[in-house]
Amino acid sequence: MIPGSFSYHRPASVADAVKLLSDLGEDARPLAGGHSLVPMMKLRLATPAHLIDLHGIAALKGISRDGNNLVIGAMTTQHELLASDEIAKSMPILHEAALLIADPQVRYRGTIGGNVANGDPGNDMPALMMTLGASYR
């Protein structure tokens, strides 16, 4: 099927994304990897009037250290987790879990933030993040 019509927005900053989501309200949906939202739109189970694509926001990407904490941006893809020496060295269980997510095409586009925020009960990443004591902001 073909999704219904919608307006597409690609903000360049977190502040711009938050403003769009606030201004557009319930008619807007943030788009991370899109692996859950896009199929629902194709089946017309989700019909947002506005999509807010978060891929242009550099501040939401990356893997870094902050003291003893490992900081992973919400828009960091599963592929980037797999490619990270820091993840492989300091959190190998996260590396192993990312290897089990779907297939390479999904891992190249799917994000850690979208994966966790979607809350699919069949998804391993939310339970792993709880086990690791992850916090979000």
N, C-alpha and C positions, 0 to 999 in steps of 0.2 A: 504494500500500500504506500501511499504518498502522504506525508504529514500535512496538516493544515497550514495555512499561511501564518507567518510570524515575522516580527521585526528582529533583525540581528544587530547586536551591539558588541563591540570589542574594546572595552576600556583599557587604558594604558597604566592605570594605577589602582591600588586597592581602594583609595578614596573615591575614585570615579566609579568603580564597581559597586561600592556600598551606596553611593548616591543614586545610581541607576536602580538598584534593587529597592531602595527606600522609596524613590519617586514612583516607580512602576508597580510596586506592591505585589499583590498576589498574582498578577498577570505575567510576572517575570520569573524565569528560572535560570540559575547559574549553570553554565556548561563547563565541565571539567573534561574528562575523556569522552563522555557521551555514550558509553557502552550500555548504560541502563536507560537514560533519557531518550536517546534517538530511537531505539526500537519501540519504546512506548509511544513516541510521537508517530511513528510509522503506522502503528495499529490504532492510532487516535485514542489511546488510553490516557495520554497526556496531551493537552492542547494549549501550551503557553502562548500568549500573544507576543512575548518578548524573550529572546535568548540572550543571556549575558555571557559571552565567551571569555573565559578567564586566562586563555593561553597567552595573551599579550602582556601579562603582568609579571615582569621579571622578578619582582620582590617575592612572589609566591613560589619560586623555583629554587632548587639547590639543596645541597647537603653540606652542613658545616658543624663545627664544634663550638660550644659555648661553655667553657669550663669542663665539667664532667658530663654535660648534656650533649646529646646528638640532636641537631636541629634539622628537620626535613621539611622543606616547603610543601605546601598542600598540592601544588601543581607539578611536583616531581613525579616523573613517570616510573612505572615498575622497571622499565629498561634501565633508567638512570640508577635505580637502587642496585640492579644487577651489575652495572658497570662501575660502581663505586668501591674503591679499595677500602675506604673508611668503613663502609657497611660490612664488607666481607671480613675485615679485621676485627672490628669492635662489636658487631652484632650479626654474627653468621646466621642466626635463626631467621632474621629478617630477609637475608639474602636467599636462604633456602625456601622461605614462603613465597617470595616473589617469583622464583623459578616455577612454582606450581600454579601460578595464575594463568589460566587460559592458554593462549598460544602467543607466538612472537608478535603478531599483528596487534593484539590487544595490549600486550606489555609495552609496545612502543608508544601507544597513545593513552592508555589508562593511567590515571594518576593515583597517588597514595591518598590524597584528600578526598577525591571522588569515591574511591573504593571504600574508605572508612565511613564517609558521610552517608553513603547510600544505605548502609545498615542491612544489606541482604543477609538473611540468616545462613545462607549456604556459602558465605564468603569467609575465608580464613583470617583476613587482615584485621577486622575489628577485634576478634577474640585475642589475636596475638598482641595487638596494641594494649589491650587491657592487661594481659599477662606481663608485658614489659613495663607497665605503669606509665604509659604515654600520657601526655597532657596536650591540650589543644588551645590555640588562641586564634 
